[in-house]
Amino acid sequence: MAKLMTLSKAIREFVNDGDLIYAAGFTHLIPFAAGHEIIRQQKRDLILARATPDLIYDQIVAAGCARKVIFSYMGNPGVGSLRIVRKEIENGKLEWEEYSHFSMISRLQAGATGLPFMPMNPTAAKDLESLNSEYRMVKDPYSGKDVVVVPALKPDVAIVHVQRADAEGNAQIWGIIGEQKEAAFASGHVILTAEEIVEEDVIRSDPNRTIIPGFIVDAVCHTPYCAHPSYTQGYYDRDNVFYLEWDQISKDEMATKNYLEEWIYGVNDRIEYWEKLGVETHKRLQIKKRMSIPVDYGCY
Amino acid sequence: MNNQANHVASPELLTINAARLLRDGDVVFVGVGLPNLACNLAKRTHAPNLVMIYEAGVIGAQPVRLPLSIGDPTLVSGALSVCSMYDIFAFYLQRGNVDVGFLGGAQIDRFGNINATIIGSDYYHPKVRLPGSGGSMEISAWANRCYIITPHQKRRFPERVDFRTSAGFLDGGDERKKADLRGAGPQAVVTDIGILEPDENGELTLVSLHPGKTEEQARENTGWALKTVNNIKVTDHPTENELQILRVELDPDRIYLKGGE
């Protein structure tokens, strides 16, 4: 039971200044509440890795917690530019390391499987490969042809949001599973945030849905609405109004500062944040049910 | 209706002509925005067996609304399968299970190479920092056919891209062949003026014009000496059915279809 703790305690205990963090989730299940907690605790010099930095890293960078980003697509998904990360990069204030999606994910795959690197077929688009020295070319020892390799990514901490987990951290996700499993297995520590904490029986009733086993998890944090403003399949929709608003807020330093002040420093935790969003927003993000048909695992 | 059909906005023209390039049964790597509209349009017209897959790891999606982003749960509800991002790029794309990839970018050059990374000559001090590759580096290399959808503007069509985010025909000739990529590369660039296709040398060449558009317009808006085929075609005018599906079913709020003339 010792793993069950508040998100605040988990971030205090497992995220250190200078750490390489991977907050997982490919535009779905993004652990925003954890990002906000990192900002509140004023962590410093973090290296932030994510295929799509998304608003969560824009905010962490805006709050001065990061020294570097590692990414493969730097945009505000579906909206446009990721203004703060972009501006800091353009102004030379933020280090960065850039990949394609597949090479980014291959780095995690290597990290997650204990391999030193992962090979990929060449793409012939060599500009990025020639600028990022982590890309190397080696000979396939069998055919003699060139393959591109990227080194294992081994974050200090992965933060993964899931629909449900038990108190030991056996975690189930449905919907887009992006790179959550890979991020968890690649990392030194795993912080899990969950919409619901369920009994072990619930997990055992549907083992195929468990993508992260409890024994690699360090902290389990019951954090409903953790992913707002992003989506959680079956629980709530993306707050697209906010994604569009952030496009405006992030244009302006004062507006950004005010946002951090009001919505991050100004609240204690996700519960307060969610209440502050108000009933109208809650209603707007509600979704209708669409149940799967149960499967019969059988008794053996 | 006739009146409506006569006033076709540029994004509609792009979407409809892109949709027509798809074949029934194609497995398509779809992006949000116009490619998503084009695939849904094709599926509702001539290609009911189109299989839409998304880089977030969704196979056989049947989105009931326009996805807000590439990871929208509407792609998952009712889909055939969901897999990890590693799996979608490795098992599906790298393995050769994707027929068509859609691409876009800030710049497309004479040989169909695409830039989605920086504007300027210095990667470390760019004039403009763009989002970067995302999935495009691998899609352009490994999808059997690639289609590019873009407004036809001179700044978007330089002789040579500032940064090669994804490979077209490289420097032309047999360079792509020598690079031993499994995909055939860009097969068509659909613009609001017409359609460009690579010639035997990999050089993008004007092969058709949309109704009312001229070769001069195409040349004026292209950053290299644009070649034109002898028997240049005129694309069929968007049909009422195509426009109706786009305007009424797919994008009634005109999120992606606004703009243009």
Interface residues (C-beta under 8 A of the other chain):
Chain A: G25 F26 T27 H28 A51 T52 F71 S72 Y73 M74 G75 P77 G78 S81 L82 R86 I89 E90 G92 E98 Y99 S100 H101 F102 S103 I105 S106 L108 Q109 M120 N121 P122 T123 A124 A125 K126 D127 L128 L131 K145 W174 G175 I176 I177 G178 E179 K181 E182 S230 Y231 Q233 G234 D237 R238 N240 Y243 R290
Chain B: V32 E55 A56 G57 V58 P67 L68 S69 I70 G71 D72 P73 L75 V76 S77 G78 V82 C83 S84 M85 Y86 F89 A90 L93 Q94 N113 T117 Y123 Y124 H125 P126 R129 P131 G132 S133 G134 G135 S136 M137 E138 S140 A141 W142 F163 R164 T165 S166 A167 L170 R176 A179 D180 L181 R182
